[in-house]
């Protein structure tokens, strides 16, 4: 009698698993996957996208993915206040950074610069800025991504398009950095 009940419960469990929707399994896998990795504050994992670098990628691979997506949008026009994932057709500064981290790493975060400034990423001293870090200017009035070699890649900032601006000590933008956020 006991063996029959165990078999019956196992059979019911296996049949139930066969009818679980793929989206439920995917959501569970994504929840488990993102819970096992340390996402930065203010960020969730977006299961609707196939990022270039998976959550378990090396820091170097994540940095390369961020730069690849950031550079792919060079020349994209500035559109103030946009809140859509509009690669190629236009961004404002914070929508651009949200787009880059979303497509590079699968991160979902606010597209508002002041929200990114106050609640996204782990703060690090300006002196420890690394390629791929989110750089905040004038408490969120502008935002960009450190690209290395004393440059940032950003949307707007006087260029009216995605492009590079100097971020070397003594430059206008360097002097206006209010925080730097580590994103991975």
Residue pairs with C-beta under 8 A, 6 or more apart in sequence:
26 47
27 47
30 45
30 47
33 45
33 55
34 44
34 45
34 55
37 55
37 56
39 45
39 55
39 107
40 107
40 120
40 121
40 122
40 181
40 182
40 183
40 184
41 119
41 120
41 121
41 122
42 109
42 110
42 115
42 116
42 119
42 120
42 121
43 101
43 107
43 108
43 109
43 120
43 121
43 183
44 107
44 108
44 109
45 55
45 106
45 107
45 108
46 102
46 106
46 107
46 108
47 106
49 102
49 103
49 106
50 106
51 65
51 102
51 103
51 104
51 105
51 106
51 107
52 65
52 68
52 69
52 103
52 104
52 105
53 61
53 62
53 64
53 65
53 104
53 105
54 106
55 105
55 106
57 65
59 184
62 104
62 105
62 132
62 184
63 130
63 131
63 132
65 104
65 105
66 100
66 101
66 104
66 105
66 131
66 132
66 145
66 183
67 131
67 132
67 147
67 153
68 104
69 99
69 100
69 103
69 104
70 100
70 104
70 145
70 147
70 153
70 162
71 153
72 87
73 87
73 88
73 91
73 96
73 99
73 100
73 155
73 162
74 153
74 161
74 162
74 163
75 161
75 162
75 163
76 87
76 88
76 89
76 90
76 91
76 96
76 155
76 161
76 162
77 89
77 90
77 160
77 161
78 90
78 91
78 92
78 155
78 156
78 159
78 160
78 161
79 86
79 89
79 90
79 91
79 92
80 92
80 156
81 92
82 90
82 91
82 92
82 95
82 111
83 95
83 111
84 95
85 99
85 102
86 95
86 99
87 99
87 103
91 99
91 155
91 162
92 111
92 113
92 155
92 156
93 113
93 142
93 143
93 144
93 154
93 155
93 156
93 157
94 110
94 111
94 112
94 113
94 115
94 116
94 143
95 111
95 155
96 154
96 155
96 162
97 116
97 134
97 143
97 144
97 145
97 154
97 155
98 109
98 110
98 111
98 116
100 145
101 107
101 109
101 183
102 108
102 109
105 183
105 184
107 183
109 116
109 120
110 116
110 119
110 120
113 136
113 140
113 141
113 142
113 143
114 139
114 140
115 140
116 134
116 136
116 140
116 143
116 181
117 136
117 139
117 140
117 143
117 178
117 179
118 140
120 134
120 181
120 183
121 133
121 134
121 181
121 182
121 183
122 181
122 182
122 183
123 179
123 180
123 181
123 182
124 130
124 133
124 180
124 181
124 182
125 180
126 177
126 180
128 180
129 135
129 146
129 180
130 146
130 182
131 146
131 147
131 148
132 145
132 146
132 183
132 184
133 145
133 146
133 180
133 181
133 182
133 183
134 143
134 144
134 145
134 180
134 181
134 183
135 143
135 144
135 145
135 146
135 152
135 167
135 177
135 179
135 180
135 181
136 142
136 143
136 177
136 178
136 179
136 180
136 181
137 143
137 144
137 173
137 176
137 177
137 178
138 176
138 178
139 178
140 178
142 154
142 156
142 157
142 176
143 154
144 152
144 153
144 154
144 155
144 157
144 165
144 167
144 173
145 152
145 153
145 154
146 152
146 167
146 180
147 153
147 164
150 166
150 167
150 168
150 171
151 164
151 165
151 166
151 167
152 164
152 165
152 167
152 173
153 162
153 163
153 164
154 162
154 163
154 165
155 161
155 162
157 163
157 165
157 173
158 165
159 165
165 173
166 172
166 173
166 174
167 173
167 174
167 177
168 174
